[in-house]
Amino acid sequence: MANIKSAKKRAKQAVVRNARNASQRSMLRTAVKKVLKAINENDAAGAQAAFATAQPILDRFSSRGLIHKNKAARHKSRLNARIRAIQTAA
């Protein structure tokens, strides 16, 4: 354990930030999984609605640095392409 006061504070901050990051990462993954589930069930309307909720989450967490901005863009692009594919197939 740290002995210096500033190091103790940093250790406490790291615990709080780690918990917040884990929670937010879980929220992000759940939102993406909901879109994928709707896509796999060929539910175009449900997938579009789930994507509308997942997109701002991806943008928010990429701007905060939880994930890289290119990773967020890649997820949005691929999900949107799959949604468009099931819309045209239906």
C-alpha distances in whole Angstrom, upper triangle without the diagonal:
4,7,9,11,12,9,8,11,11,9,11,14,13,13,17,18,18,19,22,23,23,25,27,28,29,31,33,33,35,37,38,39,41,43,43,44,47,48,48,51,53,52,53,53,50,48,49,48,44,44,45,42,40,41,39,36,36,37,34,31,33,33,29,28,27,30,32,35,37,36,37,40,41,40,42,45,45,45,48,50,49,50,53,54,55,56,59,59,60
4,6,8,9,6,6,9,9,8,11,13,13,14,17,18,18,20,22,23,24,26,28,28,30,32,33,34,36,38,39,40,42,44,44,46,48,49,50,52,54,53,54,53,50,49,49,48,45,44,45,42,40,41,39,36,36,36,34,31,32,32,28,27,27,29,31,34,37,36,36,40,40,40,42,45,45,45,48,50,50,51,54,55,55,57,59,60,61
4,6,9,7,7,10,11,11,13,15,16,17,19,21,21,23,25,26,27,29,31,32,33,35,36,37,39,41,42,43,46,47,48,49,52,53,53,55,57,57,57,57,54,52,53,51,48,48,48,45,43,44,42,39,39,39,36,34,35,35,31,30,30,33,35,38,40,39,40,43,44,43,45,48,49,49,51,53,53,54,57,58,59,60,63,64,64
4,6,5,6,9,10,11,13,14,15,17,19,20,21,23,25,26,27,29,30,31,33,35,36,37,39,41,42,43,45,47,48,49,52,53,53,56,57,56,57,56,53,52,52,50,47,47,47,44,42,43,40,38,38,38,35,33,34,33,29,29,29,32,33,36,39,38,39,42,43,43,44,47,48,48,50,52,53,54,56,58,58,60,62,63,64
4,5,5,6,9,10,11,12,14,16,17,18,20,22,23,24,26,28,29,30,32,34,35,36,38,39,41,42,44,46,47,48,50,51,52,54,56,55,55,54,52,50,50,49,46,45,45,42,41,41,39,36,36,36,33,31,32,31,28,28,28,31,33,35,38,37,38,41,42,42,43,46,47,47,49,52,52,52,55,57,57,58,61,62,63
4,5,5,6,9,10,10,12,14,15,16,18,20,21,22,24,26,27,28,30,31,32,34,36,37,38,40,42,43,44,46,48,49,50,52,54,53,53,52,49,48,48,46,43,43,43,40,38,38,36,33,33,33,30,28,29,28,25,24,25,28,29,32,35,34,35,38,39,39,40,43,44,44,46,49,49,50,52,54,55,56,58,59,60
4,5,5,6,9,10,10,13,14,15,16,19,20,21,22,24,25,26,28,30,31,32,34,36,37,38,40,42,43,44,47,47,48,51,52,51,51,51,48,46,47,45,42,42,42,39,37,37,35,33,33,33,30,27,28,28,24,24,24,27,28,31,33,33,33,37,38,37,39,42,43,43,45,47,48,48,51,53,53,54,57,58,59
4,5,5,6,9,10,11,13,14,15,17,19,20,21,23,25,26,27,29,30,32,34,35,37,38,40,41,42,44,46,47,48,50,52,51,51,50,47,46,46,45,42,41,42,38,37,37,35,32,33,33,30,28,29,29,25,24,24,27,29,32,35,34,34,37,39,38,40,43,43,43,45,48,48,48,51,53,53,54,57,58,58
4,5,5,6,9,10,11,12,14,16,17,18,20,21,23,24,26,27,28,30,32,33,35,36,38,40,41,42,44,45,46,48,50,49,49,48,45,44,44,42,40,39,39,36,34,35,33,30,30,30,27,25,27,26,22,22,22,25,27,30,33,32,32,35,37,36,37,40,41,41,43,46,46,46,49,51,51,52,55,56,56
4,5,5,6,9,10,10,12,14,15,16,18,20,21,22,24,25,26,28,30,31,32,34,36,37,38,40,42,43,44,46,48,47,47,46,43,42,42,41,38,37,37,34,32,33,31,28,28,28,25,23,24,23,20,19,19,22,24,27,30,29,29,32,34,33,35,38,38,38,40,43,43,44,46,48,49,50,53,54,54
4,5,5,6,9,10,11,13,14,15,17,19,20,21,23,25,26,27,29,30,32,33,35,37,37,39,41,42,43,45,47,46,46,46,43,41,42,40,37,37,37,34,32,33,31,28,28,29,26,23,25,25,21,20,19,23,25,28,30,29,29,33,34,33,35,38,38,38,40,43,43,44,46,48,48,50,52,53,54
4,5,5,6,9,10,11,13,14,16,17,19,20,22,23,25,26,28,29,31,32,34,36,37,38,40,41,42,44,46,45,45,44,41,40,41,39,36,36,36,33,31,32,30,27,27,28,25,22,24,24,20,20,19,23,25,28,31,29,29,33,34,33,35,38,38,38,40,43,42,43,46,47,47,49,52,52,53
4,5,5,6,8,10,11,12,14,15,16,18,20,21,22,24,26,27,29,30,32,33,35,36,38,39,40,42,44,43,43,42,39,38,38,36,33,33,33,30,28,29,27,24,24,25,22,19,21,21,17,17,16,20,22,25,28,26,26,30,31,30,32,35,35,35,37,40,40,40,43,45,45,46,49,50,50
4,6,5,6,9,10,10,12,14,15,16,18,20,21,22,24,26,27,28,30,32,32,34,36,37,38,40,42,41,41,41,38,36,37,35,32,32,32,29,27,28,26,23,23,24,21,18,20,20,16,16,14,18,20,23,26,24,24,28,29,28,30,33,33,33,35,38,38,39,41,43,43,45,47,48,49
4,6,5,6,9,10,11,12,14,15,17,19,20,21,23,25,26,27,29,31,32,33,35,36,37,39,41,40,40,40,37,35,36,35,31,31,32,29,27,28,26,23,23,25,22,19,21,22,18,17,16,19,22,25,27,25,25,29,30,29,30,34,34,33,36,38,38,38,41,43,43,44,47,48,48
4,5,5,6,9,10,11,12,14,16,17,18,20,21,23,25,26,27,29,31,32,34,35,36,38,40,38,39,38,35,34,34,32,29,29,29,26,25,26,24,21,22,22,19,17,19,20,16,16,15,18,21,24,26,25,24,28,29,27,29,32,33,32,34,37,37,37,40,41,41,43,46,46,46
4,5,5,6,8,10,10,12,14,15,16,18,20,21,22,24,26,27,28,30,32,33,34,36,38,37,37,36,33,32,32,30,27,27,27,24,22,23,21,18,19,19,16,14,16,16,12,12,11,15,17,20,23,21,21,24,26,24,26,29,30,29,31,34,34,34,37,39,39,40,43,44,44
4,5,5,6,9,10,10,12,14,15,16,18,20,21,22,24,26,27,28,31,32,32,34,36,35,36,35,32,31,32,30,27,27,27,24,22,23,22,18,19,20,18,14,16,18,14,13,11,14,17,20,22,20,20,24,25,23,25,28,29,28,31,33,33,33,36,38,38,39,42,43,43
4,6,5,6,9,10,11,12,14,15,17,19,20,21,23,25,26,27,29,31,31,33,35,34,34,34,31,29,30,29,25,26,26,23,21,23,21,18,19,20,18,15,18,19,15,15,12,16,19,22,24,22,21,25,26,24,26,29,29,28,30,33,32,33,36,37,37,38,41,42,42
4,5,5,6,8,10,11,12,14,15,17,19,20,21,23,25,26,28,29,30,32,34,32,32,32,29,27,28,26,23,23,23,20,18,20,18,15,16,17,14,12,15,15,12,13,10,14,17,19,22,20,19,22,24,22,23,27,27,26,28,31,31,31,34,35,35,36,39,40,40
4,5,5,6,8,10,10,12,14,15,17,18,20,22,23,24,26,27,28,30,32,31,31,31,28,26,27,25,22,22,22,19,17,18,17,13,14,15,13,10,12,13,10,10,7,10,14,16,19,16,16,20,20,19,21,24,24,23,26,28,28,28,31,33,33,34,37,38,38
4,6,5,6,9,10,11,12,14,16,16,18,20,21,22,25,26,26,28,30,30,30,30,27,25,26,25,21,21,23,19,17,19,18,14,15,17,15,12,14,16,14,13,10,12,16,18,20,17,17,21,21,19,21,24,24,23,26,28,27,28,31,32,32,34,37,37,37
4,5,5,6,9,10,11,12,15,15,17,19,20,21,23,25,26,27,29,28,28,28,25,23,24,23,19,20,20,17,15,17,16,13,14,16,14,12,15,17,14,14,11,13,17,19,21,18,17,21,22,19,21,24,24,22,25,28,27,27,30,32,31,32,36,36,36
4,5,5,6,9,10,11,13,14,15,17,19,20,22,23,24,26,28,26,26,26,23,21,22,20,17,17,18,14,12,14,13,9,10,12,10,8,11,13,11,11,8,10,14,16,18,15,14,18,19,16,17,21,21,20,22,25,25,24,28,29,29,30,33,34,34
4,5,5,6,9,10,11,12,14,16,17,18,20,21,22,24,26,25,25,25,22,20,21,20,17,17,18,15,12,14,14,10,10,13,12,8,11,13,12,11,7,9,12,14,16,13,12,16,16,14,16,19,19,18,21,23,23,23,26,27,27,29,32,32,33
4,5,5,6,9,10,10,12,15,15,16,18,20,21,22,24,24,24,24,21,19,21,19,16,16,18,15,12,15,15,11,12,15,14,11,14,17,15,15,11,12,16,17,19,16,15,18,18,15,17,20,20,18,21,23,22,23,26,27,27,28,31,31,32
4,6,5,6,9,10,11,13,14,15,17,19,20,21,23,22,22,22,18,17,18,16,13,14,15,11,9,12,12,8,10,13,12,10,13,16,14,15,12,13,16,17,19,16,14,17,18,15,16,19,19,17,19,22,21,21,24,26,25,26,30,30,30
4,5,5,6,9,10,11,13,14,16,17,19,20,22,21,21,20,18,16,16,15,12,12,13,10,7,10,10,6,7,10,10,8,10,13,13,13,10,10,13,14,15,12,10,14,14,11,12,16,15,14,16,19,18,18,22,23,23,24,27,28,28
4,5,5,6,9,10,10,12,14,15,16,18,20,19,20,20,17,15,17,16,12,12,15,12,9,12,13,10,9,13,13,11,13,16,16,15,12,11,14,15,16,13,11,15,14,11,13,16,15,13,16,18,17,18,21,22,22,23,26,27,27
4,5,5,6,9,10,10,12,14,15,17,19,17,18,18,15,13,15,14,10,12,14,11,9,12,13,11,11,15,15,13,16,19,18,18,15,15,18,18,19,16,14,17,17,13,14,18,16,14,17,19,18,17,21,22,21,23,26,26,26
4,5,5,7,9,10,11,13,15,16,17,16,16,16,12,11,12,11,7,8,10,7,5,9,10,8,9,12,13,12,14,17,17,18,15,14,17,17,18,15,12,15,15,11,12,15,14,12,14,17,16,15,18,20,19,20,23,24,24
4,5,5,6,9,10,11,12,14,16,15,15,15,13,10,12,12,8,8,11,9,6,9,11,9,9,12,14,13,14,17,18,18,15,13,16,16,16,13,11,13,12,8,9,12,11,8,11,14,13,13,16,17,17,18,21,22,22
4,5,5,6,9,10,10,12,14,14,15,16,12,10,13,13,9,10,13,12,9,12,15,13,13,16,17,16,17,21,21,21,18,16,19,19,19,15,14,16,15,11,13,15,13,10,14,15,13,13,17,18,17,19,22,21,22
4,5,5,6,9,10,11,13,11,12,13,9,8,11,10,6,8,11,10,9,12,14,13,13,17,18,17,19,22,22,23,20,19,21,21,21,18,16,18,17,13,13,16,14,11,13,16,13,13,16,17,16,17,20,20,20
4,5,5,6,9,10,11,10,10,10,8,5,8,8,5,6,9,9,8,10,13,13,13,16,17,17,18,21,22,22,20,18,20,19,19,16,14,15,14,11,11,13,11,8,10,12,10,9,13,14,12,14,17,17,17
4,5,5,6,9,10,10,11,13,10,7,11,12,9,9,13,13,11,13,16,15,15,18,20,19,20,23,24,24,21,19,20,20,19,16,15,16,14,11,12,13,10,8,11,12,9,9,13,13,12,14,17,17,17
4,5,5,6,9,9,11,12,9,8,12,12,9,11,14,14,13,16,19,17,17,21,22,22,23,26,26,26,23,22,24,24,23,20,19,20,18,15,15,17,14,11,14,15,12,11,15,15,13,15,18,17,17
4,5,5,6,5,7,8,6,5,9,9,8,10,13,13,13,15,18,18,18,21,22,22,23,26,27,28,25,23,25,24,24,21,19,20,19,15,15,16,14,11,12,14,11,9,13,13,10,12,15,15,14
4,5,5,6,7,9,8,6,9,11,10,10,13,15,14,15,19,18,18,21,23,23,23,26,28,28,25,23,24,24,22,20,18,18,17,14,14,14,12,9,10,11,7,7,10,10,7,10,13,12,12
4,5,8,10,12,11,9,13,14,13,13,17,18,16,18,22,21,20,24,26,25,26,29,30,30,27,25,26,26,24,22,21,21,19,16,16,17,14,11,13,13,10,10,13,12,9,12,15,13,13
4,5,9,11,9,9,13,14,13,14,17,18,18,20,23,23,22,25,27,27,28,31,32,32,29,28,29,29,27,25,23,24,22,19,19,19,17,14,15,16,12,11,14,13,10,12,15,13,12
4,6,9,9,8,11,13,13,14,17,18,18,19,23,23,23,25,27,28,28,31,33,33,30,28,29,28,27,25,23,23,21,19,18,18,16,13,14,13,10,9,11,10,6,9,11,9,8
4,6,5,6,9,10,10,12,14,16,16,18,21,21,21,24,26,26,27,30,31,32,30,28,29,28,27,25,23,23,22,19,18,18,16,13,13,14,11,9,11,11,8,9,12,11,9
4,6,5,6,9,10,10,12,14,15,16,19,20,20,22,24,25,26,28,30,31,29,27,28,26,25,23,21,21,20,17,16,16,15,12,11,12,10,6,8,9,6,6,10,10,8
4,5,5,6,9,10,11,13,14,15,18,19,20,22,24,25,26,28,30,30,29,27,28,27,26,25,22,22,21,19,17,17,17,13,12,14,13,9,11,13,10,9,12,13,11
4,5,5,6,8,10,11,12,14,17,17,18,20,22,23,24,26,28,29,27,25,27,25,25,23,21,21,21,17,16,17,16,13,13,15,13,10,13,14,11,11,15,15,14
4,5,5,6,8,10,10,12,15,15,16,18,20,21,21,24,25,26,24,22,24,22,22,20,17,18,17,14,12,14,13,9,9,11,9,7,10,11,9,10,13,14,13
4,6,5,6,9,10,10,13,15,15,17,19,20,21,23,25,26,24,23,23,22,21,20,17,17,17,14,12,13,13,10,8,11,10,7,9,12,11,10,13,15,14
4,5,5,7,9,10,12,13,15,16,18,19,21,22,24,25,24,23,24,22,23,21,18,18,19,16,13,16,16,12,11,15,14,11,13,16,14,13,17,18,17
4,5,5,6,9,11,11,12,15,16,17,18,20,22,23,21,20,21,20,21,18,16,16,17,13,12,14,14,10,11,14,13,10,14,16,14,14,18,19,18
4,5,5,6,9,10,10,12,14,15,16,18,20,21,19,18,19,17,17,16,13,13,14,10,8,11,11,8,8,11,11,9,12,14,14,14,17,18,18
4,6,6,7,9,11,12,13,15,16,18,19,21,20,19,20,18,19,17,14,14,16,13,10,13,14,11,10,14,14,11,14,17,16,15,19,21,20
4,6,6,7,9,11,11,13,15,16,18,19,18,17,19,18,19,17,14,15,16,13,11,15,16,12,13,16,16,14,17,19,19,18,22,23,23
4,6,5,6,9,10,11,12,14,16,17,15,14,16,15,16,14,10,12,13,10,9,12,13,10,11,15,14,13,16,18,18,18,22,23,23
4,5,5,6,9,10,11,12,14,16,15,13,14,12,13,12,9,9,11,9,7,10,12,10,10,13,14,13,15,18,18,18,21,23,23
4,5,5,6,9,10,10,12,14,14,13,14,13,15,14,10,11,14,12,10,13,15,14,14,17,18,17,19,22,22,22,25,27,27
4,5,5,6,8,10,11,12,11,11,13,12,14,13,9,12,14,11,11,14,16,14,15,18,19,18,20,23,23,23,26,28,28
4,6,5,6,9,10,11,9,8,10,9,11,9,6,8,10,8,8,12,13,12,13,16,17,17,19,21,22,22,25,27,27
4,6,5,6,9,10,10,9,10,8,10,10,7,8,11,10,9,12,15,14,14,18,19,19,20,23,24,24,26,28,29
4,6,5,6,9,9,10,11,10,13,13,10,12,15,13,13,16,18,17,18,21,22,22,24,26,27,27,30,31,32
4,5,5,6,5,6,9,9,12,11,8,12,14,13,13,16,18,17,18,21,22,22,24,27,27,28,31,32,33
4,5,5,6,5,6,5,8,8,6,9,12,11,12,14,16,16,18,20,21,22,24,26,27,28,30,32,33
4,5,8,8,8,7,11,11,10,11,14,15,14,17,19,19,20,23,24,24,26,28,30,30,32,34,35
4,6,8,9,9,13,13,12,14,17,17,17,20,22,21,23,25,27,27,29,31,32,32,35,37,37
4,5,6,8,11,11,11,13,15,15,17,19,21,21,22,25,26,27,29,31,32,33,35,36,37
4,7,9,12,10,10,14,15,14,16,19,19,19,21,24,25,25,28,29,30,31,34,35,36
4,6,8,7,7,10,11,11,13,15,16,17,19,21,22,23,25,26,28,29,31,32,33
4,5,5,7,9,10,11,13,14,16,17,19,20,22,23,25,26,28,29,31,32,34
4,5,5,6,9,10,11,12,14,16,16,18,20,21,22,24,26,27,29,30,32
4,5,5,6,9,10,10,12,14,15,16,18,20,21,22,25,26,27,28,30
4,5,5,6,9,10,11,12,14,15,17,18,20,21,23,24,26,27,29
4,5,5,6,9,10,11,12,14,16,16,18,20,22,22,24,26,27
4,5,5,6,9,10,10,12,14,15,16,18,20,21,22,24,26
4,6,5,6,8,10,11,12,14,15,17,19,20,21,23,25
4,5,5,6,8,10,11,12,14,15,17,18,20,21,23
4,6,5,6,8,10,10,12,14,16,16,18,20,21
4,6,5,6,9,10,11,12,15,15,17,18,20
4,5,5,6,9,10,11,13,14,16,17,19
4,5,5,6,9,10,11,12,14,16,17
4,5,5,6,9,10,10,12,14,15
4,5,5,6,9,10,11,12,14
4,5,5,6,9,10,11,12
4,5,5,6,9,10,11
4,6,5,6,9,10
4,5,5,6,9
4,5,5,6
4,5,5
4,5
4
